[in-house]
Amino acid sequence: MPILKTSSVQILFGNGDVGVRIVGNKKLKTGAVQFTRIDPVPIGTELEKGEMLSLNDAPVTLGFNKVESLDVVINQLIKLRNIITGENEEERLTVQKS
């Protein structure tokens, strides 16, 4: 099941209060990105390395078992970046299967 919780979770980026952690396993070809609330810091500040939270403890975890699924998310974020910066104003938000 791709969506593990039924409650809606929303994250608003742009205040420097969202921590982002990644973990990957080359051997298993898997990885995850976790988002947690932190005390505000300047956006882009490199945070100290810490242990990943368990799947049940992190407010939001995105897990990837195939690089193709990661590529879909990256491509959508690039499209969104272009929309926000006005680099490609004709771009429309689209949904892709991952």
Residue frames relative to the residue before (quaternion, step in Angstrom):
aa qw qx qy qz dx dy dz
M 1.0000 0.0000 0.0000 0.0000 0.00 0.00 0.00
P 0.3722 -0.7822 0.4517 0.2135 3.60 -0.51 1.11
I 0.7478 0.2736 -0.1916 0.5738 3.61 1.04 -0.63
L 0.2606 -0.8421 0.4598 0.1070 3.53 -0.34 1.31
K 0.7623 0.2494 -0.1691 0.5728 3.59 1.12 -0.50
T 0.4056 -0.7403 0.4846 0.2295 3.54 -1.02 0.75
S 0.5859 0.5700 -0.3933 0.4207 3.61 1.14 -0.31
S 0.4923 -0.6664 0.4784 0.2911 3.56 -1.10 0.71
V 0.0880 -0.7695 0.6319 0.0304 3.55 -0.97 0.92
Q 0.0335 -0.7921 0.6095 -0.0041 3.54 -0.85 0.99
I 0.1239 -0.7681 0.6256 0.0568 3.54 -1.04 0.84
L 0.1650 -0.7682 0.6118 0.0908 3.56 -0.89 0.98
F 0.1924 -0.7897 0.5776 0.0751 3.54 -0.56 1.22
G 0.5923 0.6116 -0.4182 0.3166 3.55 -1.19 0.49
N 0.6890 0.4560 -0.2825 0.4874 3.58 1.26 0.02
G 0.4957 -0.6836 0.4135 0.3406 3.58 1.27 0.02
D 0.6089 0.5747 -0.3471 0.4226 3.57 1.22 0.36
V 0.5915 0.5039 -0.3858 0.4974 3.58 1.23 0.51
G 0.2186 -0.7670 0.5927 0.1119 3.56 -0.69 1.12
V 0.1429 -0.7820 0.6038 0.0592 3.56 -1.02 0.85
R 0.0283 -0.7875 0.6152 -0.0231 3.57 -0.79 1.08
I 0.1246 -0.7720 0.6161 0.0940 3.54 -1.17 0.60
V 0.0160 -0.7494 0.6608 0.0387 3.51 -1.31 0.45
G 0.0131 -0.8026 0.5962 -0.0116 3.54 -1.02 0.79
N 0.1852 -0.7551 0.6200 0.1052 3.53 -1.22 0.55
K 0.3395 -0.7741 0.5011 0.1858 3.58 -0.30 1.28
K 0.6562 0.5360 -0.3167 0.4264 3.55 0.95 -0.89
L 0.7524 0.3627 -0.1987 0.5127 3.59 0.93 -0.89
K 0.3040 -0.7764 0.4883 0.2576 3.57 1.33 -0.28
T 0.5207 0.5855 -0.4400 0.4386 3.55 0.89 1.02
G 0.0378 0.7972 -0.6025 0.0087 3.52 -1.26 0.27
A 0.1591 -0.7795 0.5993 0.0887 3.52 -1.33 0.22
V 0.1964 -0.7164 0.6550 0.1384 3.49 -1.34 0.49
Q 0.0973 -0.7950 0.5974 0.0420 3.57 -0.89 0.95
F 0.1865 -0.7610 0.6152 0.0871 3.52 -1.11 0.81
T 0.0312 0.7959 -0.6017 0.0600 3.58 -0.82 1.03
R 0.5162 -0.6107 0.4986 0.3346 3.54 -1.26 0.44
I 0.0154 -0.7851 0.6189 -0.0201 3.57 -0.96 0.94
D 0.6023 -0.4872 0.4479 0.4463 3.56 -1.30 0.11
P 0.5747 -0.6308 0.3877 0.3486 3.60 -0.91 0.86
V 0.0077 0.7424 -0.6689 0.0379 3.52 -1.11 0.92
P 0.6430 -0.4851 0.3738 0.4598 3.63 -1.16 0.23
I 0.5486 -0.6281 0.4393 0.3341 3.57 -0.95 0.90
G 0.7768 0.3082 -0.2577 0.4850 3.55 -0.90 1.00
T 0.4318 0.6992 -0.4643 0.3303 3.58 1.28 -0.03
E 0.3910 -0.6987 0.5486 0.2408 3.57 -0.90 0.95
L 0.2343 -0.7870 0.5589 0.1151 3.57 -0.68 1.09
E 0.6100 -0.5391 0.4212 0.3999 3.55 -1.23 0.42
K 0.5181 -0.6242 0.4815 0.3319 3.52 -1.11 0.71
G 0.0224 0.7858 -0.6169 0.0392 3.51 -1.04 0.82
E 0.6374 -0.5225 0.3924 0.4084 3.52 -1.27 0.16
M 0.5106 -0.6078 0.5068 0.3361 3.52 -1.15 0.64
L 0.4357 -0.6552 0.5456 0.2885 3.52 -1.14 0.65
S 0.5617 -0.5714 0.4465 0.3982 3.57 -1.16 0.40
L 0.6952 -0.4836 0.3323 0.4153 3.55 -1.22 0.46
N 0.7147 0.4580 -0.2544 0.4634 3.58 0.98 -0.82
D 0.6868 0.4947 -0.2875 0.4481 3.62 1.17 -0.41
A 0.6414 0.5091 -0.3346 0.4663 3.60 1.08 -0.56
P 0.5140 -0.6492 0.4541 0.3287 3.60 -0.90 0.83
V 0.7954 0.0027 0.0215 0.6056 3.59 1.03 -0.81
T 0.0419 0.7689 -0.6366 0.0427 3.57 -0.90 0.98
L 0.1466 -0.7468 0.6422 0.0913 3.54 -0.98 0.91
G 0.1049 -0.8145 0.5699 0.0266 3.56 -0.58 1.14
F 0.1223 -0.7980 0.5890 0.0357 3.56 -1.03 0.83
N 0.1452 -0.7908 0.5918 0.0581 3.56 -0.89 1.02
K 0.7559 0.2204 -0.1493 0.5981 3.57 1.30 -0.18
V 0.5212 -0.6519 0.4569 0.3076 3.55 -0.96 0.88
E 0.5801 0.5900 -0.3758 0.4172 3.59 1.12 -0.56
S 0.6410 0.5106 -0.3230 0.4734 3.58 1.04 -0.73
L 0.6264 0.5190 -0.3249 0.4824 3.57 1.05 -0.75
D 0.6341 0.5385 -0.3245 0.4502 3.59 1.00 -0.83
V 0.6202 0.5409 -0.3421 0.4536 3.59 1.01 -0.79
V 0.6739 0.4844 -0.2986 0.4712 3.60 0.86 -0.92
I 0.6453 0.5172 -0.3205 0.4619 3.60 0.92 -0.89
N 0.6714 0.5030 -0.3047 0.4510 3.59 0.86 -0.92
Q 0.6499 0.5004 -0.3208 0.4736 3.59 1.00 -0.77
L 0.6453 0.5100 -0.3216 0.4692 3.61 1.01 -0.75
I 0.6218 0.5213 -0.3389 0.4762 3.60 1.05 -0.69
K 0.6367 0.5142 -0.3267 0.4728 3.59 0.97 -0.81
L 0.6546 0.5059 -0.3085 0.4694 3.58 0.97 -0.88
R 0.6193 0.5393 -0.3366 0.4608 3.59 1.01 -0.80
N 0.6580 0.5110 -0.3034 0.4624 3.58 0.95 -0.87
I 0.6346 0.5165 -0.3249 0.4743 3.58 1.04 -0.74
I 0.6847 0.4937 -0.2887 0.4517 3.59 0.83 -1.00
T 0.7318 0.4095 -0.2384 0.4899 3.59 0.94 -0.84
G 0.4588 -0.7011 0.4358 0.3288 3.59 1.25 -0.21
E 0.3770 0.7548 -0.4692 0.2608 3.59 1.23 0.26
N 0.7833 0.0702 -0.0297 0.6170 3.57 1.15 -0.57
E 0.1411 -0.8609 0.4846 0.0641 3.56 0.34 1.27
E 0.6449 0.5288 -0.3315 0.4411 3.59 1.16 -0.40
E 0.4781 0.6747 -0.4335 0.3580 3.58 1.30 -0.20
R 0.1707 -0.7699 0.6085 0.0885 3.57 -0.95 0.86
L 0.5400 -0.5914 0.4763 0.3632 3.55 -1.15 0.60
T 0.0478 -0.7959 0.6036 -0.0009 3.54 -0.93 0.90
V 0.3292 -0.7081 0.5847 0.2198 3.53 -1.25 0.33
Q 0.0659 -0.7803 0.6216 0.0212 3.54 -0.92 0.95
K 0.4706 -0.6497 0.5103 0.3100 3.54 -1.11 0.62
S 0.0946 -0.7736 0.6221 0.0745 3.54 -1.00 0.78
